[in-house]
Amino acid sequence: MLDELTPEQLDEWLAYWELEPFGCTWHQSSMLAAVVHNVGLLALSPYLEKAPELLTGDEFLPNAKPVAKTEKRLDAKAFEEMAKAQYGHNRDTRN
């Protein structure tokens, strides 16, 4: 296969992999689990007393190193601010 793949094609595949990783199903599944978990927490956040702590995909991997308690994690408020800055609008429908 390497004989048939040009360096330009390899660069294209590497760039594509950066956008849409393939081949590592554990990481893909863990990221999906984190998204589902975090969306559920954000949906419940108006009814909670404090902002929920969001999880990363690494926390759903078996045998993964646990996230240190001193490591800064993104809470729901920070996530909303980041999304607002990135996408230019506030998706918060609460009044």
Secondary structure by P-SEA (a helix, b strand, c coil): ccccccaaaaaaaaaaaaacccccaaaaaaaaaaaaaaaaaaaaccccccbbbbbccccccccccccccccccccaaaaaaaaaaaccccccccc
